[in-house]
């Protein structure tokens, strides 16, 4: 769980709104708001020792620049996970 706290702290310091939740299997998942009135978000989780990011959009309204934020997010995860 300490690794997840480090990830959430790094994301928060970079300006991402984050929330750690526990999935149905008891594993931590970090939810990141990507803007667009809360309808774009990403979930970060560990799968077979690797971090995965799933991006969701609940409507057709999205903010510009979200793709750049996702690219930056992936780069940050690689550095935090090392």
HELIX and SHEET records of a PDB file:
HELIX    1   1 UNK A    2  UNK A   13  1                                  12    
HELIX    2   2 UNK A   66  UNK A   80  1                                  15    
SHEET    1   A 4 UNK A  17  UNK A  22  0                                        
SHEET    2   A 4 UNK A  28  UNK A  33 -1                                        
SHEET    3   A 4 UNK A  40  UNK A  47 -1                                        
SHEET    4   A 4 UNK A  50  UNK A  57 -1                                        
END                                                                             
